[in-house]
Amino acid sequence: MIVASAPARAGVIGNPTDGYGGSLVSCTLSCRATARISPAKQLELCFAGQEAVIRDERDLKMDSGVFDIARSVIRYLRLSKQAFRLEGESDVPFRSGLAGSTAMLAAVFGAVCRFVGRDINPYQTAETIRYIELNYMDIQCGYQDQYMTVFGGMNYLDFRTKEVYRDLEGEVYATVEPLARFVDELPMVVVHTGVQRISGSILKPIRERWLEGDPAVVEGYREIAELARRGKKALLRRDWPELGRLMNRNHAIQQELGASGKANDKFITLALEHGALGAKLAGAGGGGTIIALHTEPEKLVAAFRREADSRVLHLDPRQPGLTVEEVE
């Protein structure tokens, strides 16, 4: 059997400029998506406790269900005539804005590629699963999720020149700069609001405004990308007041563009009222998850558990990216 897994991520600062030639600092969490593949007499799928058999291309149609990720990978790799059993499970909160679906996509792609003997480097893997997500799953997306689920850790990511979508062969690789070994503490709290959302539905209208040249979006995202570059410096210097100020500005721009949402704003306000130096969206917005910076994060965790119906998650800067291994 081949087992592959990939982590969730939270955007520390700079999101969502990954689809606009911007820059980010992003960090993995300890929760992961896992895929297992083993020989079988037919092509079988098992996800979220549901089973399906793929007999031919007609069984690979998308239906917004639990098999869409596996179907997309099988279609892309043209494996509908292969025989194997592919299973998936995840402990990433569903539709939480933490790249849970991309983590599953990375795990499935990694497992299937190893099973059929395809060896692809991490940069090409990240670009390929992003291509599948955009073109086979029809999900509007940037590049952060794919690079973070494949590379893992905590990274400064630079996507300059990638604001224009290209075909897979024409894409340039992003810059991935690992930061974890320079940071021995990360006083941040990640909180899931409990509101599920689909990132593509949040990102698509903003993308359309950016393509039309809306000055608020174009200038706003240019500024957020600059905040990320300054945020990297503040993080490495442990200048928490400065990083908090930059995170708050990041969120204010997103809020002005209508990309936040009531649940997010409520949780961000709660974090700031309890002493957070900064708080912002961890993902696309419209629900999902926030990230807050607090010099005594345990006090903020206690406040959320006392005053909000929420789930606290933990950043793990040393969490590996996509792993693929053969087991007995």
N, C-alpha and C positions, 0 to 999 in steps of 0.2 A: 504493500500500500504506500502511496505517496501522500504526505500531509503538507499543506502549505497554509501559512497564516500571515496576516498583515494587520497593523494597528490603526486605531482611530487617531485623529489629530485635532488640535485646537489652534486657531489663528491668534497669536499673541498680539501682533500689530501688523498693519499693512493690508489685511483683507478688506475688500475683495479685489485688489488690483492685479491678482494673478492672471486674469483674463484680459488685462489692458496694458501689458508691457510693464507692470509695476514690480514692487519688491515687498517681501513679507518676512517676518520672523514667525515660525510655526513650531509647535512642539507636539510630540506623540503622547497618548494616554496609555494606561496599562490594559485597557480592554481591546480585544482583537476579534477579527473574523477568521474562520478556519474552513478550509476545504479539504476533502479527502477523495482520492480517486483510486480505484482498484479494478482489476480485470473482471469482466462479466460476459454473459452470453449475448447481451443486447445493450443498447445505450439507455441507461437508467439514471434518473435524477431524483434526489431526495433533499428537499430544502424545507425548513420550518415544519417538519413533520409530515409534509405532503410528498407523494410519489408521482412520477410521470415517466413514460417510456417514449423515446424519440425513435420513430420508425423511418421517417424521411424528412425532407425539407418542410413539408406541410406542418409538421409538429414543432417547428421552430418559430412560428408566428408569435409576436409579442402580445401580451394581454394584461400588462401592468400587474402581473402576479409574481409569486416568489421564484419562478423559474426564469424570469427575463434575463438576469445576469448570465446564467449558464447558457441559455439559448443564444445570447449575443456572442459569447466567446466561441461557441460551437459553430455558429454561422460564419464568424470572421475567419476562423481557422479551417473551415470547410471539413468538418469532422462528423457530419450527420450519419455517415456509413460506418463509423467506428463502433466498437463494443467496449463499454466500460461503465462503471457505476460511479457517479459523482455526487458527493454529499456536501452540504454546507450548514454551518451553524455560526452564531455570533453572539457575543455578550456586549456589543455596542448598542446603546439605546436606539430603537427604531426611529428613523427620520428625525434625528436630534441635531442635525447640523454639524456632526463630527466626522463626516466622510465615511459613515458606516457602509453605505452601498459601494463606495469605491474600494474600501478595504476588502469587501467580499469579492469584488471584481478582480482585484489584484491577486487574492488568494486562489480564486478559480483559475485565472489565467496562468499563474505560476504552476499550479498543480497539473493542469492539462498540458502545458508546454513540456514539463518534465516527462510526463507520461508518453508523449509522442516524440520525445527526443529533440525538442527544439531548445537551443541554448541562446538566450537573448540577454544582452547587458542591461543593467538597471535603468539607464537613461532611455534606451529603446523600449524597455518594458513600460516605463511611466508614460512615454509618448503613445505607445500602442493602446494601453487601456484607456487613455484619454480619448483617443480616436474612436475606440469602440463605444465609449460612454456618449460621445457627442453624435456620432454618425449611425450607430446601430441601436442605441437606446433612446436617442433623440432627447438627451438631457443637456441643457445649456450649462456649460461648466468652464472653469478656468484650468489652471495646471497645478495649484497647490495640493489638492487632494491626492492626485496621482503620484506626484513626486514624494510627498510625505509618507504615503502608505508603502511605497517601494523602498525609500531610503531610511525611514525611521529616524529616531533621535530628535534633537532640536536643531533647526537649521535656519540660516539666513538664505532666502531664495530670491534670485533675481531673474525676472522674466522679460527683460528689455528685448525688444524686436519681436516679441511674440504676441503683440496686440492684434495682429492681422492673422486670421486663421488660414492655415495652409494645409495641403494634403500631407500625409504622413511622411513621405520622402522629403518634402520641402521644409519640414519643421527644423528649427535649430534647437539644440538642447539648452535647457535652463542651467543656471549656475546654482550649485548646491554647496553651501558652506557650513559644515558642522560646527556647532557652538557648544555642545554639551560639556566638553572637557574644560571649558573656560568658566563654567557657571556651577558653583557648588551649592547654591540654594536658588530656589525659584518660588518666592512667596506668593503664589497665585492659587486661586480657587476656580474650578470649572463647575458651573451649575446648570443642570438641564431643567428648563421651565416646565417640562411635561407636555408642551404643545408640539405636536408633530407637524412637519411641513416638508414640502418637496422643494429642494434648492432651485431646480430649474425654473419653477413657477415664479420664484423671487428674482432670479438673475436675468431672465429673458427680457422683461420690460426695461430694466436698466441698460442692458446691452443695446437694445433698440435706440434708446435715447442717446447713448454714447456714439453709435454709428451715425445718428442724425446730426451729431455735433453739438448737442445740448451743452452750453457753456458750464452749467452747474455740475453736470456729470464729468465732463472732460477736465475741468479745473479741480473739481473735488477729488477725483482719483489721482490726478498728478500730485496733489498735496498729500494724499494718504501714502502714496509710494515714497515720498520724501520723509514722511513721519516714520516709516519703517526703517529707513537708513539711519535716521537719528535715534530711533528706538533701539537698534542694535548696539549703538555706542553706549546708550544709557544702561542697557542690560549688562553689558560686559564691565561697565564701571560700577555696577550695583547702585546706580543713582535712581533709587525707586521713586522719589518725588517727580523727577523729570520723566521717567518712563510712564508713570501714572498720568501726568499731564498730557503726554502724547497720545496715550490710549483714549483719554477723554475727548481729545480733539478728533481722533479717528472716528469715535462713535458719533460725535456731534455732526460730522459731515454725512455719515450714513443716515442719521436721523433726518437731516434736512432733505435728503434725497428720497425719503419715504421707504427706506430699506430696513427699518428696524421692526417695529410692531409693539402692541400693548404689553404683551407678556415680557418681552425683552426689556422694554423701558421700565416696567414695574420692578423687575429683578435688579436692573442696573441702579435704579434709584435706591432700592433697599441696601445694596452693597455700599453705595456712597454714604448713605445715612449712618452706616455702621463702621465708618472709618476707612473704607477702601480709598486708596490714592488714585485709582483709575479703574474703569470698568467699561466693557464694550462687548460687541457680538463676537462669539467664537467662530461663527460660521456666516451663512448668508443672511440670516434674519427671518422675520415672519414667524417667530417662535424658535424652537430649538434650544440653543445653549449660549450662556454668557461666560466671560472670563473676567475675573476681578483680581486686582493687585492689592495686597494688604500686608503690612509688616508683621501682623500677628494673625495669620490665616485661620488658625483654629478658632479664633473669636468670630470670624465671619462665617465659618462653617456652622458654628453653634447658632448664630443668628438665623441663618437660612433654615436650619432644622426646626427652630422654634417658631419662626414667623411665616414660613412659606411651604407650600406643598411642592417640594423639589427633590432632586437627586444630585448629590455632590459627587463629582468624579475627580480623579487624580491625574495630574500631569506626570509623565515619566520620561525625562529627557534622554534616558539611556535605553529606552525600549527599541529593540531592533525593528528594522523594516521588514519587507517581505522575506520570509524564510520558507525554504522548500527542502524537505528531507524524506528519505525512504525509510520506512519502519517495517518491522516484522508483522 
